Amino acid sequence: MIISVLQENLAKGVSIVSKFADAGRTLPVLANILLEAEGSRLKLTATNLQMSITMWVGAKVEEPGAITLPAKTFGELVSNLSRDRVDLSLDKATHTVMVRCGTTKSNIKGIDADEFPPINHAEEIDLTLDGKVLRSMINQTAFASAKEENRPILTGVYTQIEGDTLTMAAADGYRLAVRSTKLEESYKERVEVVIPSKTLMEVARIISDDDTEVGLTLPAKRDIVTFHLKNVSISSQILEGRFPDFRAIIPRSYITSSTMYTDDLLKKCKAAQVFSKDSANSGRLYVKPPRMPGDAGEVIVAGKSAERGDTDSVIDAHVEGEALDISFNISYLIDVLNVIDSERVVFQSNGAENPGVIRIEGREDFVHVIMPMSR
């Protein structure tokens, strides 16, 4: 293998792909990236056996070949090379790649490419999605999935395709995020899968503004879903099990509703978090209706620490219904507000012992439910 590639392109590719390598596995080759020189491209592949990625980078290939190199070592080296042409040449006898860039010459020892597990991304595309919309849907749901493995099904994002509607939902037992969108065309079958949130967050991270369309290959004989981006393919196993009936816990009515500017509420929640950390992140929201018709209502966000002090922040809001005094994990509120890019949000509740609901003003495609905290 003898190839040349621009440092900027190689560094970007290795940075993206190396996050899929798994240094903790008993199989040493899984900590490596597979490099395959073919045609006029360098093919980079990594896997942890649950999810896999392949990325193609433009290159001048003088001699085709393949080798696997340690993801961490290769990534650190390439990122620190000068922004110049990088020449890679493989010594097949020693499985060593010589890396030349400017005045830097390095040798990296690898593992034979034959030891790398076969990666076969499904090529047939079942559905095409708008890249920016998919990225937004993932960002607005995956954060709410469970981080612990106690209930594995909750570590994924429920993904449903029914007719011309795509719905994603994630929950961890304390909160629920649901986002939907209309597809350009109806899909022929009803699909329900749960995709690991780690996979989806990587997909969202990799989607660029150039990825105007993302192809999706749905599970068929294998329980694998594949995303096709520009010069990148990502495959992942789906999770087994039945996702809870999340629609049943979304409140259908409310006795209090308040509309606020998203940035205002986010800043006030962050201020409250400074003091609420000592009490399991418990923060309080006081919703006050207007005193007189035509007046503005108020939402007060409060955080308190027995040792360090307290804070109260007042937000002008359009309030309908009854007054409310309710406690939440303030970090959960911050999480959801961080992924809302709309100017105003609506907070609704049926009382202090009932879940709170965050919606986006003027939109029906997003809902977030947060369970209250006891006092």
C-alpha positions in Angstrom: 0.0 0.0 0.0 1.4 3.4 -1.1 -0.9 6.4 -0.9 -0.9 10.2 -0.5 -3.7 12.1 1.2 -4.1 15.7 2.5 -3.5 16.0 6.2 -6.8 17.9 6.8 -8.9 15.2 5.1 -7.1 12.4 6.8 -7.3 14.0 10.2 -11.0 14.6 9.9 -11.7 11.0 8.7 -9.6 9.4 11.4 -11.2 11.6 14.1 -14.7 10.6 13.0 -14.0 6.9 12.6 -11.9 6.4 15.7 -14.8 7.0 18.0 -16.3 3.7 16.8 -13.1 1.7 17.7 -13.2 -0.2 21.0 -10.0 -0.4 23.0 -11.8 -2.3 25.8 -12.4 -5.4 23.8 -10.5 -8.6 24.3 -9.9 -8.7 20.5 -7.0 -6.2 20.0 -7.8 -5.5 16.4 -11.1 -3.8 17.4 -9.0 -0.9 18.9 -7.7 -0.4 15.4 -8.9 1.4 12.2 -8.9 -0.6 9.0 -7.3 1.4 6.2 -8.0 0.1 2.6 -6.5 1.9 -0.4 -8.6 1.3 -3.5 -9.3 3.2 -6.7 -8.8 6.9 -5.9 -9.9 6.7 -2.3 -8.8 5.7 1.2 -11.4 3.7 3.0 -11.4 4.0 6.8 -13.5 1.5 8.9 -13.9 0.9 12.6 -16.3 -1.2 14.7 -17.1 -2.2 18.3 -19.2 -5.1 16.9 -22.4 -3.3 17.9 -22.0 -0.4 15.5 -19.7 0.1 12.6 -18.6 3.0 10.4 -17.0 3.3 7.0 -15.7 6.6 5.6 -14.1 7.3 2.3 -11.4 10.0 1.8 -10.0 11.2 -1.5 -6.4 10.0 -2.0 -3.8 9.3 -4.6 -3.3 5.6 -4.7 0.0 4.3 -6.2 -0.3 0.8 -4.8 -3.5 -0.6 -3.3 -3.4 -2.5 0.0 -4.9 -2.8 3.5 -3.7 -2.6 7.1 -5.2 -1.9 10.5 -3.6 0.8 12.8 -4.2 1.7 16.4 -7.0 4.3 16.4 -5.6 6.3 19.3 -2.0 6.4 18.2 -2.8 7.1 14.5 -5.3 9.7 15.4 -2.9 11.6 17.7 -0.1 11.5 15.2 -2.2 12.7 12.2 -3.8 15.5 14.2 -0.4 16.9 15.0 1.1 16.8 11.5 1.5 19.9 9.5 -1.3 20.9 7.0 0.5 19.2 4.1 0.4 16.1 2.0 0.7 12.9 4.1 2.4 9.9 2.4 1.6 6.4 3.8 3.5 3.3 2.7 3.1 -0.2 4.1 5.8 -2.8 4.9 3.8 -6.0 4.5 6.4 -8.1 6.2 6.3 -6.2 9.5 2.8 -4.7 9.2 4.3 -1.3 9.7 3.2 1.9 8.0 5.7 4.7 7.4 4.0 8.1 7.7 5.8 11.1 6.0 4.5 14.7 6.2 6.8 17.7 5.7 9.9 17.1 7.9 8.1 14.5 10.1 8.7 10.7 9.5 7.0 8.2 11.7 6.5 4.4 11.8 3.3 2.8 13.2 3.0 -0.9 13.8 -0.4 -2.4 13.0 -2.3 -5.7 12.7 -2.9 -7.6 9.5 -6.1 -6.5 7.8 -7.3 -10.1 7.6 -7.8 -10.1 11.3 -10.4 -7.3 11.1 -14.0 -8.6 11.3 -15.9 -8.3 8.0 -18.1 -5.2 7.8 -21.0 -5.3 5.3 -23.1 -2.2 5.2 -26.5 -2.7 3.5 -26.4 -0.8 0.3 -30.1 -0.7 -0.7 -31.8 2.5 0.7 -35.4 2.1 1.9 -36.0 5.7 2.9 -34.4 9.1 2.3 -34.5 11.7 5.1 -33.7 15.4 5.2 -30.3 15.6 6.9 -30.9 18.7 9.0 -34.3 17.4 10.1 -32.9 14.0 11.1 -30.1 15.7 13.0 -32.6 17.9 14.8 -34.8 15.0 15.7 -32.0 13.0 17.2 -30.7 16.0 19.2 -34.2 16.6 20.6 -34.7 13.0 21.7 -31.6 11.0 22.3 -30.5 13.1 25.3 -33.5 11.8 27.3 -32.5 8.1 26.9 -31.3 6.1 29.9 -27.6 6.1 30.6 -27.6 3.1 32.8 -28.1 -0.5 31.5 -30.7 -1.5 34.1 -33.4 -1.4 31.4 -31.4 -1.8 28.1 -34.4 -0.9 25.9 -34.5 2.6 27.4 -30.9 3.2 26.3 -32.2 3.5 22.8 -34.5 5.7 20.8 -37.8 4.3 19.7 -38.2 5.0 16.0 -41.5 4.5 14.2 -42.4 5.0 10.6 -46.1 4.9 9.8 -47.4 6.2 6.5 -45.9 9.6 5.9 -44.9 10.2 9.6 -41.5 9.5 11.3 -41.6 9.6 15.1 -38.7 9.3 17.5 -39.1 8.9 21.3 -36.7 8.5 24.2 -37.3 8.1 28.0 -35.3 7.2 31.1 -38.2 6.8 33.6 -38.0 10.4 34.7 -38.5 12.2 31.4 -39.7 11.6 27.9 -38.9 13.4 24.6 -40.9 12.9 21.5 -40.3 14.4 18.1 -42.1 13.7 14.8 -41.9 14.9 11.2 -43.7 14.4 7.9 -42.0 12.4 5.2 -42.1 13.4 1.5 -43.5 10.0 0.6 -45.5 7.4 2.6 -43.5 4.3 3.5 -45.2 1.0 2.4 -44.9 -0.7 5.8 -45.3 0.2 9.4 -41.8 0.1 11.1 -41.0 0.0 14.8 -37.3 -0.3 15.9 -35.3 0.9 18.9 -31.9 2.2 17.8 -29.1 2.7 20.4 -28.9 6.3 21.4 -25.1 6.2 21.2 -25.4 5.3 17.5 -27.9 8.1 16.8 -25.8 10.7 18.6 -22.8 9.8 16.5 -25.0 10.0 13.3 -26.2 13.5 14.4 -22.6 14.5 15.2 -21.4 13.5 11.7 -24.3 14.9 9.7 -23.0 18.1 8.1 -24.8 20.9 6.2 -23.5 19.1 3.0 -25.6 16.1 4.0 -28.8 17.4 2.5 -30.2 13.8 2.4 -29.5 10.8 4.5 -30.4 7.3 3.2 -31.8 4.8 5.7 -31.7 1.0 5.3 -34.2 -0.6 7.6 -33.7 -4.1 9.3 -34.6 -7.0 7.1 -33.1 -10.4 7.7 -30.5 -8.9 10.0 -31.4 -6.8 13.0 -29.2 -3.9 11.7 -30.1 -0.4 10.6 -27.7 1.6 8.3 -27.4 5.3 7.7 -25.9 6.5 4.4 -24.3 10.0 4.5 -22.1 11.7 2.0 -18.9 9.5 2.0 -20.0 7.8 5.3 -22.0 4.7 6.1 -22.9 3.8 9.7 -24.5 0.5 10.7 -25.9 -0.5 14.1 -27.6 -3.4 15.7 -31.1 -2.6 17.0 -32.2 -3.2 20.6 -34.4 -6.2 21.4 -37.5 -5.7 23.6 -40.7 -3.7 23.7 -40.5 0.0 24.2 -43.0 1.3 26.8 -46.2 2.9 25.6 -44.9 6.5 26.0 -48.0 8.1 24.5 -50.1 7.0 27.5 -48.0 9.3 29.8 -48.3 12.5 27.8 -50.9 14.7 29.5 -53.8 15.6 27.3 -55.0 18.6 29.4 -53.6 21.2 31.8 -54.7 23.7 34.4 -51.7 26.0 34.1 -49.9 27.1 30.9 -47.1 29.7 30.6 -45.3 30.9 27.5 -41.7 32.2 27.9 -38.7 33.1 25.9 -36.5 30.0 25.6 -33.2 31.8 26.3 -34.6 33.6 29.4 -35.8 30.4 30.9 -32.5 28.6 30.1 -30.4 31.3 31.8 -32.6 31.3 34.9 -32.5 27.5 35.2 -28.7 27.6 34.9 -28.5 30.2 37.7 -30.8 28.0 39.9 -28.6 25.0 39.2 -25.7 26.7 40.9 -27.5 26.3 44.2 -29.6 23.2 43.6 -26.6 20.9 43.1 -26.6 20.3 46.9 -30.2 19.0 46.8 -30.1 16.5 44.0 -30.6 19.3 41.5 -34.0 20.1 42.8 -35.2 23.5 41.6 -38.6 25.1 41.9 -40.9 26.9 39.5 -43.5 29.3 40.7 -46.0 30.2 38.0 -48.1 33.3 38.9 -51.0 34.4 36.7 -51.5 38.1 36.0 -53.0 40.1 38.9 -55.2 42.2 36.6 -56.5 41.5 33.0 -53.9 42.8 30.6 -51.0 42.4 33.0 -48.1 40.0 32.4 -47.8 36.9 34.4 -44.6 35.7 36.1 -42.5 32.5 36.3 -40.0 32.4 39.2 -37.2 29.9 39.0 -35.6 29.2 42.3 -32.6 27.2 43.6 -31.5 26.7 47.2 -28.6 25.3 49.1 -28.6 25.0 52.9 -24.9 25.6 52.9 -24.2 28.0 50.0 -27.3 30.2 49.7 -30.2 30.6 47.2 -31.4 32.4 44.1 -34.8 33.5 42.7 -35.1 34.7 39.1 -38.2 36.3 37.7 -39.3 35.8 34.0 -42.2 37.7 32.4 -44.5 35.2 30.9 -47.9 34.8 29.3 -49.8 32.7 31.9 -53.1 31.1 31.6 -55.0 29.2 34.4 -54.1 28.6 38.0 -51.0 29.5 40.0 -48.5 26.7 40.4 -45.6 25.8 42.7 -43.7 22.7 41.4 -40.3 21.1 41.8 -38.2 19.6 39.0 -34.7 18.2 38.5 -33.4 21.5 37.1 -30.7 19.8 35.0 -33.5 18.0 33.1 -35.0 21.4 32.3 -31.6 22.7 31.1 -31.1 19.6 29.0 -34.3 20.1 27.0 -34.0 23.9 26.7 -30.5 23.3 25.3 -31.9 21.4 22.3 -34.8 23.8 21.5 -33.8 26.3 18.9 -37.1 28.1 18.8 -37.6 31.5 20.3 -40.4 30.6 22.8 -41.5 27.6 24.7 -44.7 26.6 26.5 -44.7 25.0 29.9 -47.9 23.2 31.0 -48.9 21.3 34.1 -51.9 19.8 35.9 -50.6 20.5 39.3 -47.6 20.1 41.6 -47.9 16.3 41.8 -48.3 15.8 38.0 -45.7 15.8 35.2 -44.6 19.1 33.5 -44.8 19.4 29.8 -42.5 21.5 27.6 -43.7 22.3 24.1 -42.5 24.6 21.3 -44.8 27.6 20.7 -46.8 27.2 17.5 -45.6 23.6 16.8 -47.1 20.2 17.4 -44.1 18.1 16.4 -42.3 18.1 19.8 -43.2 17.4 23.3 -41.1 16.8 26.5 -42.5 15.4 29.7 -40.7 15.7 33.1 -41.7 14.0 36.3 -41.9 16.4 39.3 -39.7 15.9 42.4 -41.0 15.5 45.9 -40.2 18.2 48.4 
